[in-house]
Each structure stands twice: as C-alpha cells, then as structure tokens.
Amino acid sequence: MNQLRWVPSLIREYLVPVGCALCGNPFLNGEEAWYGLCRDCMECLTITADQSRCSSCGRPLIAEIDRCLQCRDRESLHKEELYVNQVVALFPYSGNYRKLLVSYKFGRYQALGNFLAESLIAGLALFTDPPLHNPVLVPVPPQQGKIKKTGWDQIDYLGSLLTKAYRKTRSPYLPVYRCLKRLPSKSQKALNQEDRRTNLLGRIRYTRPVPPELILFDDVITTGSTLYACAAALKAGGAQKIYGICLFYS
C-alpha cells in the first residue's frame, strides 16, 4: 500500500528531477522521492527520544531539570506561558536541519512536507504529561494575507498532509482542527524578545468552538511568543489542556 503512494513522486522525479534536498543526489526509489530525501540523509535526521526537554520551550535539557537556563533566566513566567502544559521541540535549527527547513519553507520543496509531517507525529510520543483523551492538532495560523500573497503557508500545508493521512489511516495520526486567526501585526522576526511577547497578544482570535484538549503545532520555536499567544486565545475560548509541538528550535 505504501509503495503505491510513492508512484506519483517517482513519476514527478523522472519528469522533473530535483534530487535530495540536502545532498542533491538522485533518488534511487519512490520512497526517497516521496520524502524528498535520500536514504542516507534521512538516517542522519533523527529525533532524540531519550533526552529530557524543557517544559516551557521544548529544547533538550543538558543538566537542568524541568526548564532550560534560557527560560529560567526570565524573571518569571508570563501568565500566557502557564496556559501550555508542555512543549516539545524536535530538531535544532542548525546544520542540515536548518537546510531542511529552508528548502521546505522558502524553496517550496513540498515533498519534504511528508517527512516533516511524519516527524511531527512521531514527536507526539515525547510528551511526558498524562496522555490526552481526544486531542486534536491545531496549526498556528499564518500571517494575514500570506496564503493569498505567496500561494501557500508551510504550516497550513502540513495541516493538509496530516488531514489527508488521518482520513486514510487514522492512528497514529490525529485530526487537524483549524480554529485560529491571526489579525494584522508586525513580523516577529525583527522584534526583540519582549516585543515578540507583546506583539501578538490579543492579535490571535479563535474562530470556531475550541476543543477542550489540543496540541498546537508550528515549524520553529524561538522565544515561544507565537505559541503562547495562540494558547492565550485558546484558553479564552475554553481549552482545558494545551500542549505545543514544534519541528525546530533555535
């Protein structure tokens, strides 16, 4: 069954060859074309499952307990951070991992979405809090007008892939529930940490009834401000348990 889904990717690669997003080598089979990565590069992109992670930002801990030094250095947690039960972040935003995201996000190498979607689902096993009963995945909403302007949003596209996979196979996938909208605001990239925190507060709204248990997902977590602003909106909408998972941490 899995081999059948690889056929369109293999045909695409035959007609318009692009090769591995990381090393550029040609693909040897349909599986590699499906993921946009050769087997050797895929094996180098691993999730460390046996490493403790900061409950606030999801980064792996070295010698700390519960929270990393970066999060501990803040004088106190802002109330919107307390809305998130736990955050998990999978890959460092550096080296080949950075190249992976850049190729996907800015190069629109959409085959990588299959690899990232499966990585996100695999990362759900890293949550250490008691399991949720009927959770849904909630994507962080794009900047207003982004999809209309650029034709796509990397997180919205992942949401589409995850929805398709859930409809076909169910477990281990979860339903994707789009219920957030981002109002006009400044870009987070050019702001310092404190300005990032305040920039989006009140600028994200829920547009549909909010489920009681959910997992927010995004591509990169830096200060966590975007995730926490989403959590504040969801809490206002009645969410009881909010978790967060991000593919990369910087």
PLY file of the C-alpha trace (Angstrom):
ply
format ascii 1.0
element vertex 250
property float x
property float y
property float z
element edge 249
property int vertex1
property int vertex2
end_header
0.00 0.00 0.00
2.78 2.43 0.93
4.57 1.71 -2.34
1.52 2.82 -4.32
1.60 6.28 -2.76
5.21 6.67 -3.91
4.38 6.24 -7.60
3.34 9.88 -8.33
6.51 11.13 -6.60
8.65 8.79 -8.65
6.97 9.91 -11.89
7.44 13.55 -10.91
11.11 12.95 -10.20
11.52 11.17 -13.54
9.96 14.07 -15.45
11.48 16.92 -13.44
14.42 15.54 -11.42
15.44 17.60 -8.40
17.24 15.10 -6.19
17.73 15.06 -2.43
17.04 18.40 -0.74
20.17 18.08 1.41
22.87 16.45 -0.72
21.47 16.76 -4.23
22.00 13.09 -5.07
19.43 11.49 -7.41
16.77 9.32 -5.84
17.07 5.56 -6.11
13.45 4.67 -5.45
9.93 6.02 -4.91
10.31 6.22 -1.15
13.16 8.71 -1.43
11.21 10.78 -3.98
8.18 10.76 -1.65
10.14 12.21 1.26
12.36 14.49 -0.82
15.41 12.98 0.89
17.79 10.15 0.06
18.04 7.26 2.50
21.46 8.34 3.83
20.25 11.88 4.63
17.04 10.62 6.22
19.04 8.40 8.55
21.04 11.44 9.68
17.89 13.36 10.68
16.93 11.76 13.95
14.75 12.66 16.92
16.46 12.06 20.26
13.79 10.20 22.16
15.67 9.57 25.42
16.55 13.21 26.19
14.65 15.39 28.68
13.18 18.58 27.28
12.34 21.98 28.75
8.65 22.10 29.62
8.43 25.77 28.53
10.20 25.81 25.15
10.76 22.15 24.31
14.53 22.39 23.88
16.60 19.41 25.06
17.98 19.79 28.59
21.64 19.19 29.37
21.97 19.26 33.14
18.86 21.25 34.04
15.64 19.89 35.46
12.22 20.77 34.00
13.23 24.12 32.44
16.28 25.22 30.44
18.60 28.03 31.52
17.21 30.34 28.84
13.71 30.01 30.26
14.94 30.16 33.86
16.77 33.43 33.12
13.46 35.15 32.62
12.42 36.68 35.93
9.04 34.99 35.90
6.66 33.17 33.63
4.06 35.32 31.93
0.53 34.08 32.50
0.08 33.03 28.86
3.04 30.63 29.23
1.25 28.92 32.09
-1.60 28.02 29.74
0.64 25.47 27.96
1.05 22.20 29.85
4.16 21.12 27.94
6.11 21.96 24.78
8.19 19.55 22.69
10.68 20.66 20.01
12.26 18.04 17.77
15.28 19.29 15.80
17.89 22.05 16.28
17.63 24.82 13.70
21.22 24.41 12.55
23.33 22.48 10.06
21.41 20.05 7.87
18.28 20.60 9.94
18.33 24.28 9.03
18.88 23.40 5.36
15.92 21.04 5.59
13.55 23.74 6.79
14.91 26.40 4.42
14.41 24.05 1.46
10.87 23.32 2.56
9.77 26.75 3.73
11.48 29.07 1.27
12.37 26.71 -1.57
8.86 25.24 -1.53
10.29 21.75 -1.74
6.91 20.32 -0.83
7.95 16.65 -0.84
9.76 17.42 2.43
6.33 18.00 3.95
5.81 14.24 4.03
8.96 13.77 6.09
8.12 16.66 8.42
4.51 15.54 8.91
5.62 12.05 9.93
8.31 13.52 12.20
5.70 15.65 13.94
3.50 12.62 14.58
6.50 10.64 15.86
7.31 13.53 18.19
3.96 13.23 19.96
5.41 10.24 21.83
7.81 12.62 23.62
5.13 14.22 25.77
5.63 13.15 29.38
2.41 14.53 30.85
-0.56 12.15 31.22
-2.00 11.29 27.79
-4.90 13.29 26.41
-8.22 11.55 25.75
-9.42 13.07 22.48
-6.82 15.63 21.38
-6.79 17.48 18.08
-3.90 19.17 16.28
-4.30 22.94 15.94
-1.97 24.70 13.47
-0.51 28.09 14.34
-2.29 30.47 11.91
-0.34 32.23 9.14
0.13 35.97 8.93
-2.96 37.59 7.48
-2.88 37.56 3.69
0.18 35.28 3.47
-1.50 32.42 1.61
-3.16 34.83 -0.83
0.15 36.64 -1.40
2.56 33.70 -1.67
0.20 30.88 -2.61
0.98 28.75 0.41
1.92 28.59 4.08
4.28 25.89 5.30
2.23 25.06 8.40
-1.10 25.15 6.59
0.34 22.72 4.02
1.48 20.36 6.79
-2.04 20.56 8.17
-3.41 19.45 4.80
-1.00 16.49 4.67
-1.88 15.47 8.22
-5.60 15.72 7.48
-5.22 13.51 4.42
-3.17 10.94 6.36
-5.72 10.90 9.21
-8.60 10.28 6.83
-6.74 7.37 5.24
-5.13 5.65 8.20
-6.39 7.23 11.47
-3.94 6.10 14.17
-1.27 7.27 14.87
-2.47 10.47 13.20
-4.77 12.97 14.89
-7.48 15.17 13.37
-6.41 18.68 12.41
-8.71 21.44 13.61
-8.20 24.95 12.25
-9.77 27.35 14.73
-7.36 30.30 14.98
-6.98 33.51 13.02
-4.13 36.00 13.17
-5.03 39.69 12.95
-2.65 42.18 11.28
0.55 42.59 13.29
4.27 43.24 12.88
6.54 40.42 11.75
8.05 38.60 14.74
11.45 38.22 13.05
12.59 41.82 13.51
11.50 42.16 17.16
13.36 41.60 20.41
12.19 39.09 22.99
9.89 41.39 24.95
8.39 42.96 21.84
7.79 39.50 20.41
5.83 38.59 23.52
3.53 41.60 23.33
3.25 41.87 19.53
0.78 39.02 19.09
-1.09 39.15 22.37
-4.69 39.95 21.52
-3.90 39.62 17.80
-4.86 35.96 17.60
-8.52 35.00 17.90
-10.44 31.76 17.87
-12.96 31.49 15.02
-14.72 28.24 15.94
-15.65 26.44 19.16
-12.42 25.47 20.91
-11.91 21.79 21.81
-11.05 21.02 25.44
-7.80 19.16 24.65
-5.45 20.15 21.87
-1.88 20.24 20.60
-0.65 23.38 18.88
1.94 22.84 16.16
4.39 25.17 14.42
7.65 24.92 12.50
10.14 26.88 14.68
10.12 27.97 18.30
12.46 30.82 19.25
11.06 32.67 22.26
7.75 30.80 22.25
5.80 34.05 21.92
3.69 32.93 18.95
2.81 29.64 20.61
1.89 31.35 23.88
-0.26 33.97 22.14
-2.17 31.16 20.44
-2.53 29.41 23.79
-3.96 32.58 25.36
-6.62 32.76 22.65
-7.46 29.07 23.03
-7.67 29.37 26.81
-10.08 32.27 26.41
-12.14 30.01 24.16
-12.44 27.32 26.83
-9.49 24.97 26.20
-8.60 22.95 29.30
-5.36 21.24 28.24
-2.98 22.85 25.75
0.24 21.30 24.50
2.69 22.52 21.88
4.97 20.76 19.42
7.45 22.45 17.11
9.64 20.84 14.48
12.69 23.03 15.14
14.11 25.09 17.99
16.56 27.99 17.71
0 1
1 2
2 3
3 4
4 5
5 6
6 7
7 8
8 9
9 10
10 11
11 12
12 13
13 14
14 15
15 16
16 17
17 18
18 19
19 20
20 21
21 22
22 23
23 24
24 25
25 26
26 27
27 28
28 29
29 30
30 31
31 32
32 33
33 34
34 35
35 36
36 37
37 38
38 39
39 40
40 41
41 42
42 43
43 44
44 45
45 46
46 47
47 48
48 49
49 50
50 51
51 52
52 53
53 54
54 55
55 56
56 57
57 58
58 59
59 60
60 61
61 62
62 63
63 64
64 65
65 66
66 67
67 68
68 69
69 70
70 71
71 72
72 73
73 74
74 75
75 76
76 77
77 78
78 79
79 80
80 81
81 82
82 83
83 84
84 85
85 86
86 87
87 88
88 89
89 90
90 91
91 92
92 93
93 94
94 95
95 96
96 97
97 98
98 99
99 100
100 101
101 102
102 103
103 104
104 105
105 106
106 107
107 108
108 109
109 110
110 111
111 112
112 113
113 114
114 115
115 116
116 117
117 118
118 119
119 120
120 121
121 122
122 123
123 124
124 125
125 126
126 127
127 128
128 129
129 130
130 131
131 132
132 133
133 134
134 135
135 136
136 137
137 138
138 139
139 140
140 141
141 142
142 143
143 144
144 145
145 146
146 147
147 148
148 149
149 150
150 151
151 152
152 153
153 154
154 155
155 156
156 157
157 158
158 159
159 160
160 161
161 162
162 163
163 164
164 165
165 166
166 167
167 168
168 169
169 170
170 171
171 172
172 173
173 174
174 175
175 176
176 177
177 178
178 179
179 180
180 181
181 182
182 183
183 184
184 185
185 186
186 187
187 188
188 189
189 190
190 191
191 192
192 193
193 194
194 195
195 196
196 197
197 198
198 199
199 200
200 201
201 202
202 203
203 204
204 205
205 206
206 207
207 208
208 209
209 210
210 211
211 212
212 213
213 214
214 215
215 216
216 217
217 218
218 219
219 220
220 221
221 222
222 223
223 224
224 225
225 226
226 227
227 228
228 229
229 230
230 231
231 232
232 233
233 234
234 235
235 236
236 237
237 238
238 239
239 240
240 241
241 242
242 243
243 244
244 245
245 246
246 247
247 248
248 249
